[in-house]
Amino acid sequence: MTIDLENTGLMRLERGAMQNWSDVARMGAPASAAVREVVANLVDAGDRVLVVGPTALDLVTELADLAGALTVLTRSIPDGATYAEALVDRPTAQVVCGDILNVEQKLGEYDVVLVLDDLARVPSLEDVTPTWTAVFEAVVACVAPGGRLALAVENELGLHRITSLRSRYTQNDDAAWDVLATFDASRPRHRDALDAALATTELREVSVADLLPTWDEHTLLAWNTMSIDDEGRTLLDALTLASPALRRIGADPTRVTRAAVLGGRLAQMPSGWFVVAGRPVAASGELEVLASTLDGGVIRFECAAGTIRQGDRQIAIAAQALLKEKGIAARRVRTSHAFHSRLMDSVVAEFSAFLSRVTLHEPQIPLLSNITGTTMTAAEATNPATWARPGDAVGPDPALEQEQSW
C-alpha cells in the first residue's frame, strides 16, 4: 500500500528536515523494558505528548493510543515517513520533520515531553551547529507548567566508551557525526554538570537515574547510586554483570565491566543519565533499581539500611490510593524479604511439601484471594498448592478489580 503522506495532514516538513538521513536505520532507537516502565508511569490517558528524536516505533504507536494528542518531532524525513505511516489511522497524531530550534510553526506546550535518546540526535545537521544547552532549553520550553519530562543524556565518559567493541566516535561514517560532541563545553560530562543544567529550569520533582551497562542497551535504571551502602553496591554490581546487554556482546567488554565492578567504580561510570521531572519515580535517598529481564519484563529493587527488597513500588502506591478512595485504611508493609515474588520460586517445592504435612481447615470467615480475585473456596483454602504459589500474586492484584465485593 502506498500512502501520500503530504496529503494525509499527518506529516509536516519544517526547516532543517533531512531528506537522506535516517537515525533509526543507522543507530536504532533504544527503549529497554526499564525505560518503558518509567514512561508508562509518566503518561496518563488523554495527555498531550511530544516525542522528540529517535524513538522505538512500537512505543510511539502505544503512546498514540493512550495520549489525547501526540506529536512526533524528528529531523529525518525517512524516519518521519515511517512514523506517519504507522500513525495514519490515528487522527490525533502528527509528525513534524525539522530542527527543534528553527520550526516556523511553534510546537507549543505539552503535558509530557519524551526524549529517550541523547539530544545529539535532535538538531538538524544541515543548519548552524547549536550547543547542547540550546537544544536542552528548546526541549524544556515545550513542557507545560506542571508538565512532565523524560530525558536521556549520554555520558561521554561512561562505561560503554571503554567496553564497546568499536566506538562510534572512532568510525568515519555518517552515524558518527555528533554535532554536540567533542568541542561543546556546555554538554554535561559528569553528574554535577547535569544537575547544574537542571537547576536553571523551573522543572519540579526532578530525579536522575544512572543508565547501565551500555548506552545502546541500558537495561538498568538506578537511582541514588552515589550514597549506597555495601549491600546496595553489591546489588548494583551483580545486576550490571548479569545484564542481558552484556550477554549479546563479546567477552572483553564483560571483563572490563568486571574490572569496574571490582574497582568500585561502577557508580562513577554510568553510560548515561535518565532525567524524570514532574512526577516522583523513586524514593529520596534510597537506592532503587529497575532491571530489565531477558523475557522483556521488569523487576524493581529497593535497598535501604542494609536490606534489599524486590517488588513494584508503583503498583503498591496505586493500590493504596484506590483503597483510600474507598475509605479503606491501608499502608505499605515493609518486609525483610520478597515473599510474593519470583525470587521465592526456588523454595516453592520444599514449602509445598511442608504444607502437605500440615492439616489445613476450612476458613471460618470469607477470604478474598489475591490470585483469583474472588472469595476463596473451602477446597482452595485447604489445598497446600494454594499457599505455595507466592509468585502468582505478582502484578496488579485481581482482587482490586472486584470492586463490587467491597
Buried (B, 14 or more C-beta within 10 A) or exposed (E): EEEEBEEBEBBBBBBBBBEEBBBBEBBEBBBBBBBBBBBBBBBBEEBBBBBBBBBBBEBBBBBBEBBEBBBBBBBBBBBBBBBBBBBBEBEBBBBBBBBBBBBEEEBEBBBBBBBBBBBBBBBBBEBEEBBBBBBBBBBBBBBBEEBBBBBBBBBBEBBBBBBBEEEBEEEEEEBBBBBBBEEBEBBBBEBEBBBEBBEEBEBEEBBBBBBBBBBBBBBBBBBBBEEBBEBBBBBBBEBBBBBBBBEEBEEEBBEBBBEBBEEEEBBBBBBBBBBBBBBEBBBEEBBBBBBBBEEEBBBBBBBBEEBBBBBBBBBBEBBBEBBEEEEEEEEEEEEEEBBBBBBBEEEBEEBBEEBEEEEBEEBEEEEBBBBBBEBBBEEBBBBBEBBBBBBBBBEEBBBBEBEEEE
